[in-house]
Amino acid sequence: MPGPKPKYAVQLAENEIAELRQLIKARKTPQGQALRARIVLAAHEHPEWTNQEIARQAGCTDRTVRTWRQRWATQQPLEDLPRSGRPRRFSPEVRAQATAVACSLPQEKGQPFRRWSLAEIVSYLVHLGLVVQIATSTVCRWFAAAKLKPWRYHSWQHIRDPKAFLERACPVLWLYERAKALLQEGIWVVSGDEKTSIQARQMEDAPQSAAAGYPVHVCSRYRRQGALQLFAGLSVADGLKYGQVMARKRFVDFQSFVLHTIVPEAVRRGVHTVKLILDNSTTHAPKQLQRWLDEQACAAGWPMAIEVVWLPTHASWLNQIEIWFSVLQRKVLQPNHFNTLEELTTTIMDFIQYENQHSTPIQWTYTVEQLTLKLGTN
């Protein structure tokens, strides 16, 4: 046949032939790799063929055939060689400086704002003379690789006294872990707190329901109709909620909640002890609450004792009722459209009744062991 004789002969072993044929048949083999396998296999099975004939049979150019005959004869790879890509426009030092800026506070660099944005970081790099111009998308790509988001923030605080924190937190976690078993023994664990300043806002126009391509529409103009306080308790063992709406948030209002909500429910359940988990807010009067409860139990002849379990200071995340307050906020109080305080009260109480129809306990997984390990104490 016409054409020059191939310079690189291809001779395959039986295992190589089997591997190449498997590559050609496999559905997940990249098409480029399958083409190269057909070229090498044809060069082995038909040593008398020229590169042009193999190219016609494989459906490519003879230049491609020459390239992969030579590559197989010298290196035997079917994959693409590493490519250098476009030369870097910015040195590693510029990228390191951008990362250093993102990991610093703006005021440390003499800037008048509190959080960095991509545009401000780019402007600061230009101000330093490190670059003449750089796209925010480039900086964004660098930060994505480094998992940096200096424009975001979240609040946090140190535990100043780990030992004192553990002394109060461990009993609470222990009660959460054993709430169901304790209820069977006649000990009812209740997480209590109040959600304050729940406003009733009467919008000038009522919310409009969602439609195809449109979310719920809410009017931004409203008239304030007042605010209420919700005193609530959560039964840790079974997830039942109890609430009482008040106009104010005084100790006397909290006393009313205990007398008219917690005590009757404890009597109905037939328990002999109530473990009431509370924070240290002034509404709960930490210095006199337990004494008042003991006096009331003695004077009224309660069939149960109410023992207060105090949370550590600044530890609302340990109070399970706060989780339900978040549910209430998202499902009932947003968007906030209530014509009167009475409507707001009725809506909250109806939601509590609705929640109790299919209540489930909160799946609390944080244990005493995890907290002890985190604080590094024995």
VEXDREN-2710 file (C-alpha; in Angstrom, 1 decimal):
% VEXDREN-2710
k/r/px/py/pz
1/MET/0.0/0.0/0.0
2/PRO/1.3/3.6/-0.6
3/GLY/2.7/5.6/2.2
4/PRO/5.9/5.5/4.3
5/LYS/6.5/2.6/6.6
6/PRO/5.7/3.4/10.2
7/LYS/8.8/4.2/12.3
8/TYR/7.5/2.8/15.5
9/ALA/6.3/-0.8/15.5
10/VAL/3.8/-1.9/18.1
11/GLN/4.0/-5.4/19.7
12/LEU/1.6/-6.2/22.4
13/ALA/1.4/-9.0/25.0
14/GLU/-1.7/-11.0/25.6
15/ASN/-2.6/-9.1/28.8
16/GLU/-2.1/-5.8/27.0
17/ILE/-4.4/-6.8/24.2
18/ALA/-7.0/-7.8/26.7
19/GLU/-6.7/-4.5/28.6
20/LEU/-7.0/-2.5/25.4
21/ARG/-10.1/-4.3/24.3
22/GLN/-11.6/-3.9/27.7
23/LEU/-11.0/-0.2/27.5
24/ILE/-12.7/0.0/24.1
25/LYS/-15.8/-1.9/25.3
26/ALA/-16.2/-0.2/28.6
27/ARG/-19.0/2.4/28.7
28/LYS/-17.2/4.7/31.1
29/THR/-13.9/4.9/29.2
30/PRO/-13.3/8.5/27.9
31/GLN/-13.7/8.7/24.1
32/GLY/-10.2/10.1/23.6
33/GLN/-8.7/7.2/25.6
34/ALA/-10.8/4.6/23.6
35/LEU/-9.6/6.1/20.3
36/ARG/-6.0/5.7/21.4
37/ALA/-6.6/2.1/22.4
38/ARG/-8.1/1.4/18.9
39/ILE/-5.0/3.0/17.3
40/VAL/-2.5/0.9/19.3
41/LEU/-4.5/-2.3/18.8
42/ALA/-4.8/-1.7/15.0
43/ALA/-1.1/-1.0/14.8
44/HIS/-0.4/-4.4/16.6
45/GLU/-2.9/-6.4/14.6
46/HIS/-2.0/-4.9/11.2
47/PRO/1.7/-4.1/11.2
48/GLU/1.6/-3.7/7.4
49/TRP/-0.8/-0.8/7.6
50/THR/0.4/2.7/7.2
51/ASN/-0.5/5.5/9.6
52/GLN/-2.9/6.8/7.0
53/GLU/-4.8/3.5/6.8
54/ILE/-5.0/3.3/10.6
55/ALA/-6.2/6.9/10.7
56/ARG/-9.0/6.1/8.2
57/GLN/-10.0/3.0/10.1
58/ALA/-10.0/4.8/13.5
59/GLY/-11.6/8.0/12.3
60/CYS/-8.8/10.5/13.1
61/THR/-5.7/12.1/11.4
62/ASP/-2.5/10.4/10.6
63/ARG/-0.7/12.9/12.9
64/THR/-2.7/11.5/15.8
65/VAL/-1.8/8.0/14.9
66/ARG/1.9/8.9/14.7
67/THR/1.8/10.6/18.1
68/TRP/0.2/7.7/19.9
69/ARG/2.3/5.0/18.2
70/GLN/5.4/6.9/19.4
71/ARG/4.0/7.5/22.8
72/TRP/3.1/3.8/23.2
73/ALA/6.4/2.6/21.9
74/THR/8.4/4.9/24.3
75/GLN/6.2/5.4/27.4
76/GLN/3.1/3.3/27.0
77/PRO/0.5/5.8/28.4
78/LEU/-2.9/6.4/27.0
79/GLU/-3.6/9.4/29.3
80/ASP/-2.9/13.0/28.5
81/LEU/0.4/14.3/29.8
82/PRO/0.2/17.0/32.5
83/ARG/-0.3/20.5/31.0
84/SER/1.2/23.6/32.4
85/GLY/-1.8/25.8/31.6
86/ARG/-1.7/29.5/31.4
87/PRO/1.1/31.2/33.2
88/ARG/0.2/32.7/36.6
89/ARG/-0.7/36.3/36.4
90/PHE/-0.2/36.9/40.2
91/SER/2.7/35.6/42.3
92/PRO/2.2/33.4/45.3
93/GLU/3.2/36.4/47.4
94/VAL/0.1/38.3/46.3
95/ARG/-2.2/35.4/47.1
96/ALA/-0.5/35.1/50.5
97/GLN/-1.0/38.8/51.2
98/ALA/-4.7/38.6/50.2
99/THR/-5.1/35.7/52.6
100/ALA/-3.4/37.7/55.3
101/VAL/-5.7/40.6/54.8
102/ALA/-8.8/38.4/55.0
103/CYS/-7.5/36.9/58.2
104/SER/-7.2/40.3/59.9
105/LEU/-9.8/42.8/61.1
106/PRO/-10.3/45.9/58.9
107/GLN/-9.6/48.3/61.8
108/GLU/-6.2/46.6/62.2
109/LYS/-5.4/47.9/58.7
110/GLY/-6.8/51.3/59.3
111/GLN/-10.1/50.8/57.5
112/PRO/-13.3/52.4/58.9
113/PHE/-15.6/49.4/58.5
114/ARG/-16.0/46.2/60.5
115/ARG/-16.1/43.4/57.9
116/TRP/-14.1/42.8/54.7
117/SER/-15.9/42.4/51.4
118/LEU/-14.2/41.1/48.2
119/ALA/-14.3/44.6/46.6
120/GLU/-12.7/46.2/49.7
121/ILE/-9.9/43.5/49.9
122/VAL/-9.2/44.1/46.2
123/SER/-9.1/47.9/46.8
124/TYR/-6.7/47.4/49.7
125/LEU/-4.3/45.2/47.7
126/VAL/-4.2/47.9/45.0
127/HIS/-3.7/50.5/47.7
128/LEU/-0.7/48.5/49.0
129/GLY/0.8/48.5/45.5
130/LEU/0.8/44.7/45.3
131/VAL/-1.2/44.7/42.1
132/VAL/-2.3/47.2/39.5
133/GLN/-5.6/45.5/38.9
134/ILE/-7.2/42.2/40.0
135/ALA/-10.7/40.8/39.6
136/THR/-12.8/40.0/42.6
137/SER/-13.6/36.6/41.0
138/THR/-9.9/35.8/41.3
139/VAL/-9.8/36.6/45.0
140/CYS/-13.1/34.8/45.5
141/ARG/-11.6/31.7/43.9
142/TRP/-8.5/31.9/46.2
143/PHE/-10.7/32.3/49.3
144/ALA/-13.0/29.4/48.3
145/ALA/-9.9/27.1/48.1
146/ALA/-8.8/28.3/51.5
147/LYS/-12.4/28.2/52.9
148/LEU/-12.2/31.9/53.9
149/LYS/-15.3/34.0/54.3
150/PRO/-14.3/37.2/56.0
151/TRP/-17.6/38.9/55.3
152/ARG/-19.4/36.5/57.5
153/TYR/-19.4/36.4/61.3
154/HIS/-21.0/34.6/64.2
155/SER/-21.1/35.3/67.9
156/TRP/-19.2/33.3/70.5
157/GLN/-17.8/33.6/74.0
158/HIS/-15.3/31.9/76.2
159/ILE/-16.2/29.9/79.3
160/ARG/-14.4/31.9/81.9
161/ASP/-14.7/29.4/84.7
162/PRO/-14.9/25.8/83.4
163/LYS/-15.2/24.2/86.8
164/ALA/-18.2/26.4/87.8
165/PHE/-19.7/25.9/84.4
166/LEU/-19.5/22.1/84.7
167/GLU/-21.1/22.2/88.2
168/ARG/-24.3/23.7/86.7
169/ALA/-24.2/22.2/83.2
170/CYS/-23.7/18.6/84.1
171/PRO/-26.9/18.2/86.1
172/VAL/-28.9/19.7/83.2
173/LEU/-27.3/17.4/80.7
174/TRP/-27.9/14.5/83.0
175/LEU/-31.6/15.3/83.3
176/TYR/-31.9/15.6/79.5
177/GLU/-30.3/12.2/79.1
178/ARG/-32.5/10.4/81.6
179/ALA/-35.8/12.4/81.3
180/LYS/-37.9/9.5/80.0
181/ALA/-36.7/7.1/82.7
182/LEU/-37.1/9.8/85.4
183/LEU/-40.7/10.4/84.3
184/GLN/-41.5/6.8/84.9
185/GLU/-40.1/7.1/88.4
186/GLY/-42.3/10.2/89.1
187/ILE/-39.8/12.9/88.4
188/TRP/-40.9/15.4/85.7
189/VAL/-38.2/17.4/83.9
190/VAL/-39.4/20.8/82.6
191/SER/-37.4/23.3/80.6
192/GLY/-38.8/26.8/81.2
193/ASP/-38.2/30.4/80.1
194/GLU/-40.0/33.3/78.6
195/LYS/-40.0/34.8/75.1
196/THR/-40.3/38.5/75.7
197/SER/-41.5/41.5/73.7
198/ILE/-43.5/39.6/71.1
199/GLN/-44.9/42.5/69.0
200/ALA/-48.3/42.6/67.3
201/ARG/-47.8/44.5/64.0
202/GLN/-50.8/45.3/62.0
203/MET/-49.7/45.6/58.3
204/GLU/-51.4/48.2/56.2
205/ASP/-52.1/45.4/53.6
206/ALA/-52.6/41.8/54.5
207/PRO/-50.0/39.3/53.2
208/GLN/-50.6/37.8/49.8
209/SER/-50.3/34.1/49.2
210/ALA/-47.6/32.6/47.0
211/ALA/-48.1/32.2/43.3
212/ALA/-46.1/30.5/40.5
213/GLY/-42.8/32.3/40.4
214/TYR/-43.6/34.6/43.3
215/PRO/-43.1/34.2/47.1
216/VAL/-45.5/35.3/49.8
217/HIS/-45.8/39.1/49.6
218/VAL/-45.6/41.0/52.9
219/CYS/-46.3/44.7/53.3
220/SER/-43.4/46.6/54.9
221/ARG/-45.6/49.3/56.5
222/TYR/-47.3/48.5/59.7
223/ARG/-48.8/49.9/62.9
224/ARG/-47.7/48.7/66.3
225/GLN/-50.5/47.2/68.4
226/GLY/-48.4/46.5/71.5
227/ALA/-46.3/43.6/72.8
228/LEU/-46.8/40.5/74.9
229/GLN/-44.6/38.1/76.9
230/LEU/-44.9/34.3/76.6
231/PHE/-44.0/32.2/79.6
232/ALA/-43.5/28.6/78.4
233/GLY/-42.4/25.2/79.6
234/LEU/-41.3/22.2/77.6
235/SER/-41.7/18.7/79.0
236/VAL/-38.3/17.1/78.1
237/ALA/-39.5/13.5/78.2
238/ASP/-42.3/13.8/75.7
239/GLY/-42.0/17.2/74.0
240/LEU/-45.3/18.7/75.3
241/LYS/-45.4/22.5/75.5
242/TYR/-47.2/24.7/78.0
243/GLY/-47.6/28.4/77.8
244/GLN/-49.2/31.4/79.4
245/VAL/-49.3/34.9/77.8
246/MET/-48.7/37.9/80.0
247/ALA/-48.7/41.7/79.5
248/ARG/-45.5/42.1/81.5
249/LYS/-42.5/40.0/82.5
250/ARG/-42.2/40.4/86.3
251/PHE/-41.5/37.8/89.0
252/VAL/-45.1/37.9/89.9
253/ASP/-46.0/37.0/86.3
254/PHE/-43.6/34.0/86.4
255/GLN/-45.2/33.0/89.7
256/SER/-48.6/33.0/88.1
257/PHE/-47.3/30.8/85.3
258/VAL/-45.9/28.2/87.8
259/LEU/-49.1/28.2/89.9
260/HIS/-51.6/28.1/87.0
261/THR/-49.7/26.0/84.4
262/ILE/-46.9/23.9/85.9
263/VAL/-48.5/22.9/89.1
264/PRO/-51.8/21.7/87.6
265/GLU/-50.0/19.7/85.0
266/ALA/-47.7/18.1/87.6
267/VAL/-50.8/17.1/89.6
268/ARG/-52.5/15.7/86.5
269/ARG/-49.3/13.6/85.8
270/GLY/-49.2/12.4/89.3
271/VAL/-45.5/13.1/89.8
272/HIS/-43.8/13.6/93.2
273/THR/-41.0/15.9/91.9
274/VAL/-40.7/18.5/89.3
275/LYS/-37.2/19.5/88.0
276/LEU/-37.6/23.0/86.6
277/ILE/-34.6/24.1/84.4
278/LEU/-34.3/27.9/84.4
279/ASP/-31.7/30.5/83.5
280/ASN/-30.6/33.3/85.9
281/SER/-32.7/36.1/84.6
282/THR/-34.2/38.6/87.1
283/THR/-37.7/37.5/86.1
284/HIS/-37.0/34.2/87.9
285/ALA/-35.7/35.9/91.0
286/PRO/-32.8/33.3/91.6
287/LYS/-32.3/34.4/95.2
288/GLN/-35.9/33.8/96.3
289/LEU/-37.5/31.4/93.8
290/GLN/-36.7/28.2/95.6
291/ARG/-37.7/29.5/98.9
292/TRP/-41.0/30.8/97.5
293/LEU/-41.7/27.4/95.9
294/ASP/-41.0/25.6/99.2
295/GLU/-43.3/27.9/101.1
296/GLN/-46.1/27.5/98.5
297/ALA/-45.8/23.7/98.6
298/CYS/-46.1/23.7/102.3
299/ALA/-49.0/26.2/102.5
300/ALA/-51.0/24.8/99.6
301/GLY/-50.2/21.2/100.4
302/TRP/-48.9/20.4/96.9
303/PRO/-48.4/16.6/96.4
304/MET/-45.1/17.3/94.7
305/ALA/-41.9/19.2/95.2
306/ILE/-40.6/21.7/92.6
307/GLU/-36.8/21.9/92.5
308/VAL/-35.1/24.5/90.4
309/VAL/-32.1/23.5/88.4
310/TRP/-30.2/26.6/87.4
311/LEU/-28.4/26.9/84.1
312/PRO/-24.8/28.3/83.9
313/THR/-24.6/32.0/83.2
314/HIS/-24.7/32.8/79.5
315/ALA/-25.7/29.3/78.5
316/SER/-29.1/29.6/76.8
317/TRP/-28.0/27.0/74.3
318/LEU/-28.4/24.5/77.1
319/ASN/-32.1/25.3/77.5
320/GLN/-34.3/23.1/75.3
321/ILE/-37.2/25.6/75.3
322/GLU/-35.1/28.0/73.3
323/ILE/-35.2/25.5/70.4
324/TRP/-39.0/25.6/70.5
325/PHE/-38.9/29.4/70.7
326/SER/-37.1/29.3/67.4
327/VAL/-39.8/27.1/65.9
328/LEU/-42.4/29.5/67.2
329/GLN/-40.6/32.5/65.7
330/ARG/-40.3/30.9/62.2
331/LYS/-43.7/29.3/62.0
332/VAL/-46.0/31.8/63.7
333/LEU/-44.3/35.1/64.3
334/GLN/-42.8/35.6/60.8
335/PRO/-44.3/37.4/59.0
336/ASN/-45.8/39.4/61.8
337/HIS/-49.3/40.4/61.0
338/PHE/-51.7/40.6/63.9
339/ASN/-54.5/43.1/64.2
340/THR/-54.8/43.0/68.0
341/LEU/-53.0/41.6/71.0
342/GLU/-55.9/39.2/71.5
343/GLU/-55.4/37.8/68.0
344/LEU/-51.7/37.4/68.8
345/THR/-52.5/35.6/72.0
346/THR/-55.0/33.3/70.4
347/THR/-52.6/32.4/67.6
348/ILE/-49.8/31.5/70.0
349/MET/-52.1/29.3/72.2
350/ASP/-53.6/27.6/69.1
351/PHE/-50.1/26.8/67.9
352/ILE/-49.2/25.3/71.2
353/GLN/-52.3/23.1/71.1
354/TYR/-51.4/22.2/67.5
355/GLU/-47.9/21.3/68.4
356/ASN/-49.0/19.1/71.3
357/GLN/-51.2/17.0/69.0
358/HIS/-48.1/15.4/67.5
359/SER/-45.4/16.3/70.0
360/THR/-42.0/14.5/70.0
361/PRO/-39.1/15.1/72.4
362/ILE/-36.1/17.0/71.2
363/GLN/-33.3/14.6/70.0
364/TRP/-30.7/16.0/72.4
365/THR/-27.3/14.4/71.8
366/TYR/-24.8/16.6/73.7
367/THR/-23.6/14.7/76.7
368/VAL/-21.7/15.3/79.9
369/GLU/-18.7/13.4/78.5
370/GLN/-18.6/15.6/75.5
371/LEU/-18.7/18.8/77.5
372/THR/-16.1/17.5/80.0
373/LEU/-13.8/16.6/77.1
374/LYS/-14.3/20.0/75.5
375/LEU/-13.4/21.9/78.6
376/GLY/-10.5/19.6/79.3
377/THR/-11.3/18.9/82.9
378/ASN/-11.7/15.6/84.7
END
